[in-house]
Amino acid sequence: MTKIWAFIRERIHSFGPAFSGWAYVLRSQQNAWLHAVASVAVFALSAWLGIGRLEWALVIVAVAFVWIAEFLNTALEAVVDLASPNRHPLAQVGKDIGAAAVLIAAINAVVLGLLVLGPPLWARIAPLL
């Protein structure tokens, strides 16, 4: 039984670096706060609209995709800054491409959000107009 508890304790402790990384992104990246506000708003709107399971899955994947891109971009920026403390054109290219990945993920999320949430939202607000 001791080995099982040791295994469980080790698994719990292994989440520490992940939570540290998460906290770092929220502390250091202004755009992460925009993502957080947008995520909460999208989840609240989705709940209010009463979307189905498939729609929820699409919304969750789109939101997660944006967060993953933001986290990977932040990691890329940190590694580039470490490897190239002096400005280098290729270092800037790497950072720009990472930022572009976040932009693509965000655009994808907006388009998916319009496709999934647009029709039920319109159905709710059209009678009020």
N, CA, C and O atoms as a GROMACS GRO file, in nm:
protein
  516
    1MET      N    1   0.082  -0.119   0.000
    1MET     CA    2   0.000   0.000   0.000
    1MET      C    3   0.086   0.125   0.000
    1MET      O    4   0.048   0.227  -0.057
    2THR      N    5   0.202   0.120   0.063
    2THR     CA    6   0.290   0.235   0.068
    2THR      C    7   0.338   0.274  -0.071
    2THR      O    8   0.351   0.393  -0.101
    3LYS      N    9   0.365   0.175  -0.155
    3LYS     CA   10   0.411   0.204  -0.291
    3LYS      C   11   0.302   0.276  -0.371
    3LYS      O   12   0.331   0.364  -0.452
    4ILE      N   13   0.178   0.238  -0.349
    4ILE     CA   14   0.068   0.302  -0.421
    4ILE      C   15   0.059   0.449  -0.380
    4ILE      O   16   0.044   0.536  -0.466
    5TRP      N   17   0.067   0.478  -0.250
    5TRP     CA   18   0.059   0.616  -0.203
    5TRP      C   19   0.179   0.696  -0.250
    5TRP      O   20   0.165   0.814  -0.284
    6ALA      N   21   0.295   0.634  -0.254
    6ALA     CA   22   0.413   0.703  -0.305
    6ALA      C   23   0.395   0.738  -0.452
    6ALA      O   24   0.431   0.847  -0.496
    7PHE      N   25   0.340   0.643  -0.528
    7PHE     CA   26   0.313   0.666  -0.670
    7PHE      C   27   0.215   0.782  -0.688
    7PHE      O   28   0.237   0.871  -0.770
    8ILE      N   29   0.107   0.782  -0.610
    8ILE     CA   30   0.006   0.888  -0.620
    8ILE      C   31   0.067   1.023  -0.581
    8ILE      O   32   0.043   1.123  -0.648
    9ARG      N   33   0.145   1.024  -0.475
    9ARG     CA   34   0.210   1.148  -0.429
    9ARG      C   35   0.304   1.202  -0.537
    9ARG      O   36   0.308   1.323  -0.562
   10GLU      N   37   0.380   1.114  -0.601
   10GLU     CA   38   0.470   1.156  -0.708
   10GLU      C   39   0.393   1.213  -0.827
   10GLU      O   40   0.435   1.312  -0.887
   11ARG      N   41   0.281   1.152  -0.860
   11ARG     CA   42   0.200   1.203  -0.972
   11ARG      C   43   0.147   1.342  -0.939
   11ARG      O   44   0.148   1.431  -1.025
   12ILE      N   45   0.102   1.362  -0.816
   12ILE     CA   46   0.050   1.493  -0.776
   12ILE      C   47   0.161   1.597  -0.782
   12ILE      O   48   0.139   1.707  -0.833
   13HIS      N   49   0.279   1.564  -0.733
   13HIS     CA   50   0.392   1.657  -0.736
   13HIS      C   51   0.437   1.686  -0.879
   13HIS      O   52   0.493   1.793  -0.905
   14SER      N   53   0.413   1.594  -0.970
   14SER     CA   54   0.456   1.617  -1.109
   14SER      C   55   0.375   1.727  -1.176
   14SER      O   56   0.416   1.779  -1.280
   15PHE      N   57   0.260   1.764  -1.119
   15PHE     CA   58   0.181   1.873  -1.174
   15PHE      C   59   0.238   2.010  -1.135
   15PHE      O   60   0.200   2.111  -1.195
   16GLY      N   61   0.327   2.014  -1.037
   16GLY     CA   62   0.384   2.140  -0.990
   16GLY      C   63   0.444   2.225  -1.100
   16GLY      O   64   0.409   2.342  -1.112
   17PRO      N   65   0.535   2.169  -1.182
   17PRO     CA   66   0.592   2.251  -1.290
   17PRO      C   67   0.487   2.301  -1.389
   17PRO      O   68   0.498   2.412  -1.440
   18ALA      N   69   0.386   2.222  -1.414
   18ALA     CA   70   0.281   2.266  -1.507
   18ALA      C   71   0.206   2.386  -1.449
   18ALA      O   72   0.179   2.483  -1.520
   19PHE      N   73   0.173   2.379  -1.321
   19PHE     CA   74   0.104   2.492  -1.260
   19PHE      C   75   0.195   2.614  -1.250
   19PHE      O   76   0.147   2.727  -1.260
   20SER      N   77   0.324   2.593  -1.230
   20SER     CA   78   0.420   2.705  -1.229
   20SER      C   79   0.424   2.772  -1.366
   20SER      O   80   0.426   2.895  -1.376
   21GLY      N   81   0.424   2.691  -1.471
   21GLY     CA   82   0.423   2.746  -1.607
   21GLY      C   83   0.296   2.823  -1.634
   21GLY      O   84   0.300   2.931  -1.693
   22TRP      N   85   0.184   2.768  -1.592
   22TRP     CA   86   0.055   2.834  -1.608
   22TRP      C   87   0.056   2.970  -1.538
   22TRP      O   88   0.014   3.071  -1.595
   23ALA      N   89   0.105   2.973  -1.414
   23ALA     CA   90   0.112   3.097  -1.337
   23ALA      C   91   0.204   3.198  -1.406
   23ALA      O   92   0.175   3.317  -1.409
   24TYR      N   93   0.316   3.149  -1.460
   24TYR     CA   94   0.409   3.238  -1.529
   24TYR      C   95   0.340   3.305  -1.649
   24TYR      O   96   0.354   3.425  -1.669
   25VAL      N   97   0.268   3.227  -1.728
   25VAL     CA   98   0.200   3.282  -1.845
   25VAL      C   99   0.100   3.388  -1.800
   25VAL      O  100   0.095   3.496  -1.860
   26LEU      N  101   0.022   3.361  -1.697
   26LEU     CA  102  -0.077   3.458  -1.651
   26LEU      C  103  -0.012   3.583  -1.592
   26LEU      O  104  -0.066   3.694  -1.604
   27ARG      N  105   0.103   3.565  -1.528
   27ARG     CA  106   0.174   3.680  -1.470
   27ARG      C  107   0.243   3.766  -1.575
   27ARG      O  108   0.247   3.888  -1.562
   28SER      N  109   0.297   3.703  -1.677
   28SER     CA  110   0.387   3.774  -1.768
   28SER      C  111   0.327   3.813  -1.903
   28SER      O  112   0.383   3.898  -1.972
   29GLN      N  113   0.216   3.753  -1.941
   29GLN     CA  114   0.162   3.777  -2.074
   29GLN      C  115   0.029   3.851  -2.067
   29GLN      O  116  -0.071   3.796  -2.020
   30GLN      N  117   0.028   3.975  -2.113
   30GLN     CA  118  -0.096   4.053  -2.110
   30GLN      C  119  -0.205   3.988  -2.194
   30GLN      O  120  -0.322   3.990  -2.156
   31ASN      N  121  -0.166   3.930  -2.307
   31ASN     CA  122  -0.267   3.867  -2.393
   31ASN      C  123  -0.333   3.748  -2.326
   31ASN      O  124  -0.446   3.713  -2.359
   32ALA      N  125  -0.264   3.685  -2.231
   32ALA     CA  126  -0.325   3.571  -2.160
   32ALA      C  127  -0.448   3.617  -2.084
   32ALA      O  128  -0.545   3.542  -2.071
   33TRP      N  129  -0.445   3.740  -2.033
   33TRP     CA  130  -0.563   3.791  -1.961
   33TRP      C  131  -0.678   3.818  -2.058
   33TRP      O  132  -0.795   3.800  -2.022
   34LEU      N  133  -0.645   3.861  -2.179
   34LEU     CA  134  -0.750   3.877  -2.280
   34LEU      C  135  -0.810   3.741  -2.315
   34LEU      O  136  -0.931   3.728  -2.330
   35HIS      N  137  -0.724   3.641  -2.328
   35HIS     CA  138  -0.773   3.506  -2.355
   35HIS      C  139  -0.861   3.457  -2.240
   35HIS      O  140  -0.963   3.392  -2.263
   36ALA      N  141  -0.822   3.488  -2.118
   36ALA     CA  142  -0.899   3.444  -2.002
   36ALA      C  143  -1.038   3.507  -2.001
   36ALA      O  144  -1.138   3.439  -1.980
   37VAL      N  145  -1.044   3.638  -2.025
   37VAL     CA  146  -1.173   3.707  -2.028
   37VAL      C  147  -1.259   3.653  -2.141
   37VAL      O  148  -1.378   3.628  -2.123
   38ALA      N  149  -1.197   3.635  -2.259
   38ALA     CA  150  -1.272   3.582  -2.373
   38ALA      C  151  -1.321   3.440  -2.345
   38ALA      O  152  -1.433   3.406  -2.381
   39SER      N  153  -1.238   3.358  -2.282
   39SER     CA  154  -1.277   3.221  -2.250
   39SER      C  155  -1.398   3.218  -2.158
   39SER      O  156  -1.494   3.145  -2.183
   40VAL      N  157  -1.393   3.298  -2.053
   40VAL     CA  158  -1.505   3.303  -1.958
   40VAL      C  159  -1.631   3.352  -2.029
   40VAL      O  160  -1.739   3.298  -2.009
   41ALA      N  161  -1.616   3.455  -2.112
   41ALA     CA  162  -1.733   3.509  -2.183
   41ALA      C  163  -1.792   3.405  -2.279
   41ALA      O  164  -1.914   3.391  -2.287
   42VAL      N  165  -1.706   3.334  -2.350
   42VAL     CA  166  -1.755   3.232  -2.445
   42VAL      C  167  -1.823   3.118  -2.370
   42VAL      O  168  -1.927   3.069  -2.413
   43PHE      N  169  -1.764   3.074  -2.259
   43PHE     CA  170  -1.826   2.966  -2.183
   43PHE      C  171  -1.960   3.011  -2.123
   43PHE      O  172  -2.056   2.934  -2.122
   44ALA      N  173  -1.966   3.134  -2.075
   44ALA     CA  174  -2.091   3.186  -2.019
   44ALA      C  175  -2.198   3.197  -2.128
   44ALA      O  176  -2.313   3.159  -2.107
   45LEU      N  177  -2.160   3.248  -2.244
   45LEU     CA  178  -2.254   3.260  -2.355
   45LEU      C  179  -2.301   3.122  -2.401
   45LEU      O  180  -2.419   3.103  -2.430
   46SER      N  181  -2.210   3.028  -2.407
   46SER     CA  182  -2.245   2.891  -2.447
   46SER      C  183  -2.346   2.830  -2.350
   46SER      O  184  -2.441   2.764  -2.392
   47ALA      N  185  -2.324   2.851  -2.221
   47ALA     CA  186  -2.416   2.798  -2.121
   47ALA      C  187  -2.552   2.867  -2.133
   47ALA      O  188  -2.656   2.801  -2.126
   48TRP      N  189  -2.552   2.998  -2.151
   48TRP     CA  190  -2.677   3.074  -2.164
   48TRP      C  191  -2.757   3.029  -2.286
   48TRP      O  192  -2.880   3.022  -2.282
   49LEU      N  193  -2.687   2.998  -2.394
   49LEU     CA  194  -2.754   2.954  -2.516
   49LEU      C  195  -2.799   2.809  -2.509
   49LEU      O  196  -2.881   2.765  -2.590
   50GLY      N  197  -2.747   2.734  -2.414
   50GLY     CA  198  -2.785   2.594  -2.399
   50GLY      C  199  -2.742   2.507  -2.517
   50GLY      O  200  -2.819   2.424  -2.565
   51ILE      N  201  -2.620   2.528  -2.563
   51ILE     CA  202  -2.573   2.453  -2.680
   51ILE      C  203  -2.559   2.305  -2.645
   51ILE      O  204  -2.549   2.268  -2.529
   52GLY      N  205  -2.558   2.221  -2.749
   52GLY     CA  206  -2.549   2.076  -2.731
   52GLY      C  207  -2.407   2.028  -2.704
   52GLY      O  208  -2.312   2.106  -2.703
   53ARG      N  209  -2.395   1.897  -2.682
   53ARG     CA  210  -2.265   1.837  -2.650
   53ARG      C  211  -2.161   1.858  -2.759
   53ARG      O  212  -2.046   1.892  -2.730
   54LEU      N  213  -2.199   1.837  -2.883
   54LEU     CA  214  -2.105   1.854  -2.994
   54LEU      C  215  -2.057   1.998  -3.003
   54LEU      O  216  -1.939   2.025  -3.025
   55GLU      N  217  -2.151   2.092  -2.987
   55GLU     CA  218  -2.114   2.233  -2.991
   55GLU      C  219  -2.021   2.268  -2.875
   55GLU      O  220  -1.925   2.343  -2.893
   56TRP      N  221  -2.050   2.213  -2.757
   56TRP     CA  222  -1.961   2.234  -2.642
   56TRP      C  223  -1.821   2.181  -2.673
   56TRP      O  224  -1.721   2.246  -2.643
   57ALA      N  225  -1.815   2.063  -2.733
   57ALA     CA  226  -1.685   2.005  -2.766
   57ALA      C  227  -1.608   2.097  -2.860
   57ALA      O  228  -1.488   2.119  -2.841
   58LEU      N  229  -1.676   2.151  -2.960
   58LEU     CA  230  -1.609   2.241  -3.055
   58LEU      C  231  -1.561   2.368  -2.986
   58LEU      O  232  -1.450   2.415  -3.011
   59VAL      N  233  -1.644   2.424  -2.901
   59VAL     CA  234  -1.606   2.546  -2.829
   59VAL      C  235  -1.487   2.519  -2.738
   59VAL      O  236  -1.392   2.597  -2.736
   60ILE      N  237  -1.490   2.410  -2.665
   60ILE     CA  238  -1.380   2.376  -2.573
   60ILE      C  239  -1.251   2.354  -2.650
   60ILE      O  240  -1.145   2.402  -2.609
   61VAL      N  241  -1.258   2.283  -2.762
   61VAL     CA  242  -1.136   2.259  -2.843
   61VAL      C  243  -1.082   2.391  -2.897
   61VAL      O  244  -0.961   2.412  -2.896
   62ALA      N  245  -1.170   2.479  -2.944
   62ALA     CA  246  -1.124   2.607  -2.998
   62ALA      C  247  -1.056   2.691  -2.890
   62ALA      O  248  -0.950   2.750  -2.914
   63VAL      N  249  -1.116   2.697  -2.771
   63VAL     CA  250  -1.057   2.773  -2.661
   63VAL      C  251  -0.924   2.711  -2.618
   63VAL      O  252  -0.826   2.782  -2.596
   64ALA      N  253  -0.922   2.579  -2.607
   64ALA     CA  254  -0.797   2.511  -2.568
   64ALA      C  255  -0.687   2.534  -2.671
   64ALA      O  256  -0.571   2.552  -2.634
   65PHE      N  257  -0.724   2.534  -2.798
   65PHE     CA  258  -0.627   2.557  -2.906
   65PHE      C  259  -0.561   2.694  -2.890
   65PHE      O  260  -0.439   2.706  -2.908
   66VAL      N  261  -0.638   2.796  -2.858
   66VAL     CA  262  -0.583   2.930  -2.837
   66VAL      C  263  -0.488   2.930  -2.717
   66VAL      O  264  -0.378   2.985  -2.724
   67TRP      N  265  -0.532   2.869  -2.608
   67TRP     CA  266  -0.447   2.864  -2.489
   67TRP      C  267  -0.317   2.788  -2.515
   67TRP      O  268  -0.210   2.830  -2.472
   68ILE      N  269  -0.327   2.676  -2.584
   68ILE     CA  270  -0.207   2.597  -2.616
   68ILE      C  271  -0.111   2.680  -2.700
   68ILE      O  272   0.009   2.680  -2.676
   69ALA      N  273  -0.165   2.749  -2.800
   69ALA     CA  274  -0.079   2.833  -2.884
   69ALA      C  275  -0.012   2.942  -2.802
   69ALA      O  276   0.106   2.971  -2.821
   70GLU      N  277  -0.087   3.004  -2.711
   70GLU     CA  278  -0.030   3.109  -2.625
   70GLU      C  279   0.081   3.054  -2.536
   70GLU      O  280   0.186   3.116  -2.520
   71PHE      N  281   0.057   2.938  -2.478
   71PHE     CA  282   0.158   2.877  -2.391
   71PHE      C  283   0.283   2.840  -2.470
   71PHE      O  284   0.394   2.865  -2.424
   72LEU      N  285   0.265   2.780  -2.586
   72LEU     CA  286   0.381   2.743  -2.668
   72LEU      C  287   0.456   2.867  -2.717
   72LEU      O  288   0.579   2.866  -2.723
   73ASN      N  289   0.383   2.972  -2.750
   73ASN     CA  290   0.448   3.096  -2.793
   73ASN      C  291   0.530   3.155  -2.679
   73ASN      O  292   0.642   3.202  -2.700
   74THR      N  293   0.475   3.154  -2.559
   74THR     CA  294   0.548   3.206  -2.443
   74THR      C  295   0.674   3.124  -2.417
   74THR      O  296   0.780   3.179  -2.388
   75ALA      N  297   0.662   2.992  -2.428
   75ALA     CA  298   0.780   2.906  -2.410
   75ALA      C  299   0.884   2.934  -2.518
   75ALA      O  300   1.003   2.942  -2.489
   76LEU      N  301   0.839   2.948  -2.643
   76LEU     CA  302   0.931   2.978  -2.753
   76LEU      C  303   1.003   3.110  -2.729
   76LEU      O  304   1.124   3.119  -2.750
   77GLU      N  305   0.930   3.211  -2.686
   77GLU     CA  306   0.993   3.341  -2.659
   77GLU      C  307   1.099   3.330  -2.549
   77GLU      O  308   1.206   3.390  -2.560
   78ALA      N  309   1.070   3.253  -2.445
   78ALA     CA  310   1.167   3.237  -2.336
   78ALA      C  311   1.293   3.166  -2.386
   78ALA      O  312   1.404   3.206  -2.352
   79VAL      N  313   1.276   3.061  -2.464
   79VAL     CA  314   1.391   2.987  -2.515
   79VAL      C  315   1.472   3.073  -2.612
   79VAL      O  316   1.595   3.071  -2.608
   80VAL      N  317   1.405   3.148  -2.697
   80VAL     CA  318   1.476   3.236  -2.791
   80VAL      C  319   1.552   3.343  -2.714
   80VAL      O  320   1.667   3.372  -2.747
   81ASP      N  321   1.490   3.401  -2.612
   81ASP     CA  322   1.559   3.503  -2.532
   81ASP      C  323   1.682   3.445  -2.463
   81ASP      O  324   1.784   3.512  -2.451
   82LEU      N  325   1.673   3.321  -2.418
   82LEU     CA  326   1.787   3.256  -2.354
   82LEU      C  327   1.898   3.228  -2.455
   82LEU      O  328   2.015   3.252  -2.428
   83ALA      N  329   1.860   3.176  -2.571
   83ALA     CA  330   1.959   3.138  -2.672
   83ALA      C  331   2.019   3.258  -2.744
   83ALA      O  332   2.133   3.252  -2.791
   84SER      N  333   1.944   3.366  -2.752
   84SER     CA  334   1.990   3.483  -2.828
   84SER      C  335   1.961   3.610  -2.749
   84SER      O  336   1.868   3.684  -2.782
   85PRO      N  337   2.041   3.635  -2.643
   85PRO     CA  338   2.014   3.754  -2.561
   85PRO      C  339   2.034   3.884  -2.639
   85PRO      O  340   1.973   3.986  -2.606
   86ASN      N  341   2.118   3.882  -2.740
   86ASN     CA  342   2.134   3.998  -2.827
   86ASN      C  343   2.036   3.984  -2.944
   86ASN      O  344   2.004   3.873  -2.986
   87ARG      N  345   1.988   4.097  -2.994
   87ARG     CA  346   1.892   4.093  -3.104
   87ARG      C  347   1.955   4.026  -3.226
   87ARG      O  348   2.065   4.060  -3.268
   88HIS      N  349   1.882   3.932  -3.280
   88HIS     CA  350   1.926   3.862  -3.401
   88HIS      C  351   1.804   3.848  -3.491
   88HIS      O  352   1.695   3.818  -3.443
   89PRO      N  353   1.822   3.871  -3.621
   89PRO     CA  354   1.706   3.864  -3.711
   89PRO      C  355   1.633   3.730  -3.706
   89PRO      O  356   1.510   3.728  -3.713
   90LEU      N  357   1.706   3.620  -3.694
   90LEU     CA  358   1.638   3.489  -3.689
   90LEU      C  359   1.564   3.469  -3.558
   90LEU      O  360   1.461   3.401  -3.554
   91ALA      N  361   1.615   3.527  -3.450
   91ALA     CA  362   1.544   3.519  -3.323
   91ALA      C  363   1.409   3.591  -3.336
   91ALA      O  364   1.307   3.543  -3.287
   92GLN      N  365   1.411   3.705  -3.403
   92GLN     CA  366   1.287   3.779  -3.423
   92GLN      C  367   1.190   3.702  -3.513
   92GLN      O  368   1.069   3.703  -3.490
   93VAL      N  369   1.244   3.634  -3.614
   93VAL     CA  370   1.158   3.553  -3.702
   93VAL      C  371   1.089   3.445  -3.620
   93VAL      O  372   0.968   3.424  -3.636
   94GLY      N  373   1.163   3.377  -3.532
   94GLY     CA  374   1.103   3.274  -3.448
   94GLY      C  375   0.992   3.329  -3.361
   94GLY      O  376   0.886   3.267  -3.349
   95LYS      N  377   1.016   3.445  -3.301
   95LYS     CA  378   0.914   3.506  -3.216
   95LYS      C  379   0.792   3.548  -3.298
   95LYS      O  380   0.678   3.531  -3.255
   96ASP      N  381   0.817   3.604  -3.415
   96ASP     CA  382   0.706   3.647  -3.500
   96ASP      C  383   0.620   3.528  -3.545
   96ASP      O  384   0.497   3.538  -3.549
   97ILE      N  385   0.684   3.418  -3.578
   97ILE     CA  386   0.609   3.299  -3.620
   97ILE      C  387   0.528   3.244  -3.503
   97ILE      O  388   0.414   3.200  -3.522
   98GLY      N  389   0.585   3.244  -3.384
   98GLY     CA  390   0.509   3.201  -3.267
   98GLY      C  391   0.387   3.288  -3.244
   98GLY      O  392   0.279   3.237  -3.214
   99ALA      N  393   0.404   3.419  -3.259
   99ALA     CA  394   0.290   3.511  -3.244
   99ALA      C  395   0.187   3.487  -3.353
   99ALA      O  396   0.066   3.495  -3.328
  100ALA      N  397   0.233   3.457  -3.474
  100ALA     CA  398   0.140   3.427  -3.584
  100ALA      C  399   0.058   3.302  -3.553
  100ALA      O  400  -0.060   3.295  -3.588
  101ALA      N  401   0.119   3.204  -3.489
  101ALA     CA  402   0.046   3.082  -3.453
  101ALA      C  403  -0.068   3.114  -3.357
  101ALA      O  404  -0.177   3.059  -3.369
  102VAL      N  405  -0.042   3.203  -3.262
  102VAL     CA  406  -0.148   3.243  -3.169
  102VAL      C  407  -0.258   3.317  -3.244
  102VAL      O  408  -0.377   3.295  -3.218
  103LEU      N  409  -0.219   3.403  -3.337
  103LEU     CA  410  -0.318   3.476  -3.416
  103LEU      C  411  -0.405   3.381  -3.497
  103LEU      O  412  -0.527   3.398  -3.504
  104ILE      N  413  -0.343   3.282  -3.559
  104ILE     CA  414  -0.419   3.183  -3.637
  104ILE      C  415  -0.517   3.108  -3.547
  104ILE      O  416  -0.632   3.087  -3.584
  105ALA      N  417  -0.471   3.068  -3.428
  105ALA     CA  418  -0.558   2.998  -3.335
  105ALA      C  419  -0.675   3.086  -3.292
  105ALA      O  420  -0.789   3.040  -3.281
  106ALA      N  421  -0.647   3.214  -3.268
  106ALA     CA  422  -0.753   3.306  -3.226
  106ALA      C  423  -0.854   3.330  -3.338
  106ALA      O  424  -0.975   3.331  -3.314
  107ILE      N  425  -0.805   3.349  -3.460
  107ILE     CA  426  -0.896   3.367  -3.574
  107ILE      C  427  -0.982   3.242  -3.592
  107ILE      O  428  -1.103   3.252  -3.614
  108ASN      N  429  -0.919   3.126  -3.582
  108ASN     CA  430  -0.992   2.999  -3.591
  108ASN      C  431  -1.102   2.993  -3.485
  108ASN      O  432  -1.214   2.951  -3.514
  109ALA      N  433  -1.071   3.033  -3.363
  109ALA     CA  434  -1.168   3.029  -3.254
  109ALA      C  435  -1.284   3.125  -3.280
  109ALA      O  436  -1.399   3.093  -3.252
  110VAL      N  437  -1.254   3.243  -3.334
  110VAL     CA  438  -1.360   3.339  -3.364
  110VAL      C  439  -1.453   3.285  -3.472
  110VAL      O  440  -1.575   3.292  -3.460
  111VAL      N  441  -1.394   3.231  -3.578
  111VAL     CA  442  -1.476   3.176  -3.687
  111VAL      C  443  -1.561   3.061  -3.636
  111VAL      O  444  -1.681   3.054  -3.663
  112LEU      N  445  -1.499   2.970  -3.562
  112LEU     CA  446  -1.574   2.858  -3.507
  112LEU      C  447  -1.683   2.907  -3.413
  112LEU      O  448  -1.795   2.856  -3.414
  113GLY      N  449  -1.650   3.007  -3.331
  113GLY     CA  450  -1.750   3.064  -3.240
  113GLY      C  451  -1.868   3.124  -3.314
  113GLY      O  452  -1.982   3.107  -3.272
  114LEU      N  453  -1.841   3.193  -3.423
  114LEU     CA  454  -1.950   3.250  -3.503
  114LEU      C  455  -2.037   3.140  -3.564
  114LEU      O  456  -2.159   3.151  -3.567
  115LEU      N  457  -1.973   3.034  -3.612
  115LEU     CA  458  -2.048   2.925  -3.673
  115LEU      C  459  -2.132   2.849  -3.571
  115LEU      O  460  -2.246   2.811  -3.599
  116VAL      N  461  -2.077   2.827  -3.453
  116VAL     CA  462  -2.145   2.748  -3.351
  116VAL      C  463  -2.242   2.832  -3.269
  116VAL      O  464  -2.356   2.790  -3.244
  117LEU      N  465  -2.198   2.950  -3.226
  117LEU     CA  466  -2.280   3.031  -3.136
  117LEU      C  467  -2.367   3.133  -3.209
  117LEU      O  468  -2.466   3.180  -3.154
  118GLY      N  469  -2.328   3.167  -3.331
  118GLY     CA  470  -2.403   3.269  -3.406
  118GLY      C  471  -2.550   3.237  -3.425
  118GLY      O  472  -2.634   3.318  -3.387
  119PRO      N  473  -2.583   3.121  -3.482
  119PRO     CA  474  -2.726   3.092  -3.506
  119PRO      C  475  -2.812   3.089  -3.379
  119PRO      O  476  -2.918   3.151  -3.378
  120PRO      N  477  -2.770   3.021  -3.271
  120PRO     CA  478  -2.857   3.024  -3.153
  120PRO      C  479  -2.862   3.163  -3.088
  120PRO      O  480  -2.964   3.199  -3.028
  121LEU      N  481  -2.754   3.238  -3.098
  121LEU     CA  482  -2.756   3.374  -3.044
  121LEU      C  483  -2.852   3.461  -3.124
  121LEU      O  484  -2.930   3.537  -3.067
  122TRP      N  485  -2.847   3.449  -3.255
  122TRP     CA  486  -2.939   3.525  -3.340
  122TRP      C  487  -3.084   3.487  -3.311
  122TRP      O  488  -3.172   3.573  -3.306
  123ALA      N  489  -3.108   3.358  -3.291
  123ALA     CA  490  -3.244   3.312  -3.261
  123ALA      C  491  -3.294   3.374  -3.129
  123ALA      O  492  -3.413   3.401  -3.115
  124ARG      N  493  -3.203   3.397  -3.035
  124ARG     CA  494  -3.242   3.457  -2.906
  124ARG      C  495  -3.266   3.606  -2.916
  124ARG      O  496  -3.359   3.659  -2.855
  125ILE      N  497  -3.182   3.674  -2.996
  125ILE     CA  498  -3.192   3.821  -2.996
  125ILE      C  499  -3.280   3.876  -3.109
  125ILE      O  500  -3.326   3.990  -3.100
  126ALA      N  501  -3.304   3.798  -3.214
  126ALA     CA  502  -3.384   3.847  -3.327
  126ALA      C  503  -3.524   3.893  -3.284
  126ALA      O  504  -3.570   3.997  -3.331
  127PRO      N  505  -3.592   3.818  -3.198
  127PRO     CA  506  -3.726   3.866  -3.156
  127PRO      C  507  -3.723   3.998  -3.080
  127PRO      O  508  -3.825   4.067  -3.073
  128LEU      N  509  -3.610   4.034  -3.024
  128LEU     CA  510  -3.599   4.158  -2.947
  128LEU      C  511  -3.576   4.279  -3.036
  128LEU      O  512  -3.592   4.393  -2.993
  129LEU      N  513  -3.539   4.253  -3.161
  129LEU     CA  514  -3.507   4.364  -3.253
  129LEU      C  515  -3.628   4.418  -3.323
  129LEU      O  516  -3.617   4.511  -3.403
   0.00000   0.00000   0.00000
